[in-house]
Amino acid sequence: MEHIAAFMLLIACSEDLQACKEYPAPAIGYETVEQCQVELTPAIRTIPADEAKSFGKCVEIDPALFYEDAEIVWDVTQQGGIEVTLEVVNPHMALQSVASVDRPGTYNSVN
């Protein structure tokens, strides 16, 4: 059975970044961050052209998290970056051990 090491987040926003929404990623998860990165730019390009700004990011996770209850919380910064945190429903699991989103340059923007 394959393990999941990353997931893709696709977001489209208004010009002022005040109204944003998620778009479905081409896959539920990826075995490596590199596999996710290969599909990221083409996936961003699938967001409808009438969206003012389009963003995408590959987020590395602990493969065990895929089987846990967690909520993905994201925010688009005024600089056009994406901040992502995972809020694990199980309070006994440390967030630092399950998500890594501090890698510079791991998000893309088409607009």
PyRosetta script that sets phi, psi and omega in degrees:
from pyrosetta import init, pose_from_sequence

init()
pose = pose_from_sequence("MEHIAAFMLLIACSEDLQACKEYPAPAIGYETVEQCQVELTPAIRTIPADEAKSFGKCVEIDPALFYEDAEIVWDVTQQGGIEVTLEVVNPHMALQSVASVDRPGTYNSVN")
pose.set_psi(1, 136.1)
pose.set_omega(1, -179.7)
pose.set_phi(2, -75.1)
pose.set_psi(2, 155.2)
pose.set_omega(2, 175.6)
pose.set_phi(3, -109.8)
pose.set_psi(3, 155.9)
pose.set_omega(3, -179.1)
pose.set_phi(4, -103.6)
pose.set_psi(4, 124.9)
pose.set_omega(4, -179.3)
pose.set_phi(5, -115.5)
pose.set_psi(5, -11.4)
pose.set_omega(5, -179.2)
pose.set_phi(6, -157.0)
pose.set_psi(6, 157.5)
pose.set_omega(6, 172.1)
pose.set_phi(7, -135.0)
pose.set_psi(7, 159.8)
pose.set_omega(7, -178.5)
pose.set_phi(8, -106.9)
pose.set_psi(8, 138.4)
pose.set_omega(8, 175.8)
pose.set_phi(9, -118.7)
pose.set_psi(9, 124.3)
pose.set_omega(9, 178.1)
pose.set_phi(10, -116.9)
pose.set_psi(10, 129.9)
pose.set_omega(10, -175.1)
pose.set_phi(11, -136.6)
pose.set_psi(11, 138.9)
pose.set_omega(11, 173.6)
pose.set_phi(12, -120.8)
pose.set_psi(12, 141.2)
pose.set_omega(12, -175.8)
pose.set_phi(13, -135.0)
pose.set_psi(13, 161.9)
pose.set_omega(13, 171.0)
pose.set_phi(14, -69.5)
pose.set_psi(14, 168.1)
pose.set_omega(14, -178.7)
pose.set_phi(15, -56.0)
pose.set_psi(15, -38.5)
pose.set_omega(15, -177.9)
pose.set_phi(16, -88.1)
pose.set_psi(16, 4.6)
pose.set_omega(16, 179.1)
pose.set_phi(17, 63.4)
pose.set_psi(17, 17.6)
pose.set_omega(17, -179.3)
pose.set_phi(18, -88.0)
pose.set_psi(18, -24.1)
pose.set_omega(18, 179.5)
pose.set_phi(19, -123.3)
pose.set_psi(19, 111.1)
pose.set_omega(19, -178.1)
pose.set_phi(20, -129.4)
pose.set_psi(20, 154.0)
pose.set_omega(20, 176.8)
pose.set_phi(21, -147.7)
pose.set_psi(21, 155.6)
pose.set_omega(21, 178.5)
pose.set_phi(22, -83.3)
pose.set_psi(22, 150.4)
pose.set_omega(22, 171.1)
pose.set_phi(23, -120.4)
pose.set_psi(23, 151.3)
pose.set_omega(23, -178.9)
pose.set_phi(24, -68.0)
pose.set_psi(24, 140.4)
pose.set_omega(24, 175.4)
pose.set_phi(25, -82.7)
pose.set_psi(25, 158.3)
pose.set_omega(25, -178.7)
pose.set_phi(26, -68.2)
pose.set_psi(26, -18.0)
pose.set_omega(26, 179.0)
pose.set_phi(27, -142.5)
pose.set_psi(27, 155.4)
pose.set_omega(27, 178.0)
pose.set_phi(28, -66.7)
pose.set_psi(28, -40.2)
pose.set_omega(28, -179.2)
pose.set_phi(29, -161.5)
pose.set_psi(29, 173.1)
pose.set_omega(29, -176.9)
pose.set_phi(30, -131.5)
pose.set_psi(30, 146.6)
pose.set_omega(30, 179.0)
pose.set_phi(31, -71.5)
pose.set_psi(31, -26.0)
pose.set_omega(31, 177.9)
pose.set_phi(32, -139.3)
pose.set_psi(32, 157.0)
pose.set_omega(32, 175.0)
pose.set_phi(33, -65.1)
pose.set_psi(33, -35.5)
pose.set_omega(33, -179.1)
pose.set_phi(34, -61.8)
pose.set_psi(34, -40.6)
pose.set_omega(34, 177.1)
pose.set_phi(35, -62.1)
pose.set_psi(35, -41.0)
pose.set_omega(35, 178.1)
pose.set_phi(36, -63.2)
pose.set_psi(36, -44.7)
pose.set_omega(36, -178.4)
pose.set_phi(37, -61.0)
pose.set_psi(37, -36.2)
pose.set_omega(37, 179.5)
pose.set_phi(38, -61.7)
pose.set_psi(38, -37.4)
pose.set_omega(38, -177.6)
pose.set_phi(39, -90.5)
pose.set_psi(39, -6.4)
pose.set_omega(39, -172.5)
pose.set_phi(40, -64.9)
pose.set_psi(40, -55.2)
pose.set_omega(40, -177.8)
pose.set_phi(41, -62.0)
pose.set_psi(41, -45.7)
pose.set_omega(41, 175.7)
pose.set_phi(42, -60.0)
pose.set_psi(42, -35.5)
pose.set_omega(42, 179.4)
pose.set_phi(43, -67.8)
pose.set_psi(43, -40.7)
pose.set_omega(43, 178.0)
pose.set_phi(44, -61.3)
pose.set_psi(44, -36.9)
pose.set_omega(44, -178.9)
pose.set_phi(45, -68.0)
pose.set_psi(45, -15.6)
pose.set_omega(45, 178.5)
pose.set_phi(46, -81.6)
pose.set_psi(46, -11.5)
pose.set_omega(46, 177.4)
pose.set_phi(47, -68.2)
pose.set_psi(47, 133.4)
pose.set_omega(47, -176.3)
pose.set_phi(48, -51.8)
pose.set_psi(48, 141.4)
pose.set_omega(48, -176.9)
pose.set_phi(49, -65.0)
pose.set_psi(49, -19.6)
pose.set_omega(49, -179.5)
pose.set_phi(50, -77.0)
pose.set_psi(50, -6.0)
pose.set_omega(50, 174.0)
pose.set_phi(51, -79.2)
pose.set_psi(51, 130.3)
pose.set_omega(51, -174.7)
pose.set_phi(52, -64.5)
pose.set_psi(52, -43.2)
pose.set_omega(52, -177.6)
pose.set_phi(53, -133.9)
pose.set_psi(53, 138.1)
pose.set_omega(53, 180.0)
pose.set_phi(54, -126.7)
pose.set_psi(54, 136.1)
pose.set_omega(54, -177.7)
pose.set_phi(55, -135.4)
pose.set_psi(55, 156.6)
pose.set_omega(55, 174.5)
pose.set_phi(56, -152.7)
pose.set_psi(56, 152.6)
pose.set_omega(56, 179.8)
pose.set_phi(57, -152.4)
pose.set_psi(57, 140.7)
pose.set_omega(57, 171.9)
pose.set_phi(58, -98.4)
pose.set_psi(58, 128.2)
pose.set_omega(58, -176.5)
pose.set_phi(59, -114.5)
pose.set_psi(59, 122.9)
pose.set_omega(59, 178.2)
pose.set_phi(60, -80.2)
pose.set_psi(60, 135.6)
pose.set_omega(60, 178.9)
pose.set_phi(61, -135.2)
pose.set_psi(61, 160.8)
pose.set_omega(61, 171.0)
pose.set_phi(62, -69.1)
pose.set_psi(62, 128.0)
pose.set_omega(62, -178.4)
pose.set_phi(63, -54.4)
pose.set_psi(63, -28.8)
pose.set_omega(63, 179.5)
pose.set_phi(64, -66.3)
pose.set_psi(64, -24.8)
pose.set_omega(64, -178.9)
pose.set_phi(65, -65.9)
pose.set_psi(65, -26.9)
pose.set_omega(65, -179.3)
pose.set_phi(66, -57.6)
pose.set_psi(66, -26.2)
pose.set_omega(66, -178.0)
pose.set_phi(67, -100.5)
pose.set_psi(67, 5.1)
pose.set_omega(67, 179.5)
pose.set_phi(68, -103.8)
pose.set_psi(68, 159.9)
pose.set_omega(68, 173.5)
pose.set_phi(69, -81.6)
pose.set_psi(69, 119.9)
pose.set_omega(69, -179.8)
pose.set_phi(70, -148.4)
pose.set_psi(70, 153.2)
pose.set_omega(70, 176.9)
pose.set_phi(71, -113.5)
pose.set_psi(71, 132.7)
pose.set_omega(71, 177.2)
pose.set_phi(72, -89.6)
pose.set_psi(72, 120.8)
pose.set_omega(72, 179.6)
pose.set_phi(73, -115.5)
pose.set_psi(73, 126.3)
pose.set_omega(73, -177.1)
pose.set_phi(74, -132.9)
pose.set_psi(74, 159.7)
pose.set_omega(74, 176.9)
pose.set_phi(75, -149.1)
pose.set_psi(75, 141.1)
pose.set_omega(75, 174.7)
pose.set_phi(76, -98.0)
pose.set_psi(76, 126.0)
pose.set_omega(76, -178.8)
pose.set_phi(77, -81.6)
pose.set_psi(77, 162.6)
pose.set_omega(77, 177.9)
pose.set_phi(78, -63.5)
pose.set_psi(78, -21.1)
pose.set_omega(78, 177.5)
pose.set_phi(79, -84.6)
pose.set_psi(79, -1.3)
pose.set_omega(79, 178.6)
pose.set_phi(80, 87.7)
pose.set_psi(80, 14.8)
pose.set_omega(80, 175.3)
pose.set_phi(81, -92.6)
pose.set_psi(81, 166.0)
pose.set_omega(81, 177.9)
pose.set_phi(82, -117.8)
pose.set_psi(82, 124.9)
pose.set_omega(82, 174.1)
pose.set_phi(83, -101.8)
pose.set_psi(83, 130.9)
pose.set_omega(83, -177.3)
pose.set_phi(84, -129.3)
pose.set_psi(84, 133.7)
pose.set_omega(84, 170.9)
pose.set_phi(85, -130.9)
pose.set_psi(85, 153.7)
pose.set_omega(85, 175.8)
pose.set_phi(86, -113.3)
pose.set_psi(86, 122.8)
pose.set_omega(86, 178.2)
pose.set_phi(87, -102.3)
pose.set_psi(87, 107.0)
pose.set_omega(87, -176.7)
pose.set_phi(88, -80.1)
pose.set_psi(88, 132.2)
pose.set_omega(88, 179.9)
pose.set_phi(89, -66.9)
pose.set_psi(89, -33.0)
pose.set_omega(89, 178.3)
pose.set_phi(90, -79.3)
pose.set_psi(90, 107.3)
pose.set_omega(90, -175.2)
pose.set_phi(91, -69.9)
pose.set_psi(91, -8.9)
pose.set_omega(91, -178.3)
pose.set_phi(92, -86.1)
pose.set_psi(92, -6.6)
pose.set_omega(92, 179.7)
pose.set_phi(93, -98.4)
pose.set_psi(93, 128.5)
pose.set_omega(93, -179.2)
pose.set_phi(94, -75.9)
pose.set_psi(94, 129.9)
pose.set_omega(94, 179.8)
pose.set_phi(95, -60.2)
pose.set_psi(95, -35.2)
pose.set_omega(95, -178.1)
pose.set_phi(96, -62.8)
pose.set_psi(96, -23.3)
pose.set_omega(96, -177.2)
pose.set_phi(97, -88.6)
pose.set_psi(97, -6.5)
pose.set_omega(97, -175.0)
pose.set_phi(98, -116.6)
pose.set_psi(98, -18.8)
pose.set_omega(98, -176.0)
pose.set_phi(99, -136.5)
pose.set_psi(99, 143.8)
pose.set_omega(99, 175.5)
pose.set_phi(100, -137.3)
pose.set_psi(100, 110.8)
pose.set_omega(100, -178.8)
pose.set_phi(101, -127.3)
pose.set_psi(101, 13.4)
pose.set_omega(101, -176.2)
pose.set_phi(102, -93.0)
pose.set_psi(102, 14.1)
pose.set_omega(102, -179.9)
pose.set_phi(103, -77.3)
pose.set_psi(103, 115.7)
pose.set_omega(103, 180.0)
pose.set_phi(104, -63.6)
pose.set_psi(104, 142.7)
pose.set_omega(104, 175.8)
pose.set_phi(105, 78.7)
pose.set_psi(105, 15.5)
pose.set_omega(105, -178.5)
pose.set_phi(106, -95.9)
pose.set_psi(106, 8.8)
pose.set_omega(106, 174.2)
pose.set_phi(107, -120.2)
pose.set_psi(107, 156.0)
pose.set_omega(107, -179.6)
pose.set_phi(108, -131.0)
pose.set_psi(108, 155.8)
pose.set_omega(108, 174.6)
pose.set_phi(109, -135.8)
pose.set_psi(109, 134.4)
pose.set_omega(109, 178.3)
pose.set_phi(110, -89.0)
pose.set_psi(110, -31.8)
pose.set_omega(110, -175.6)
pose.set_phi(111, -87.0)
pose.dump_pdb("model.pdb")
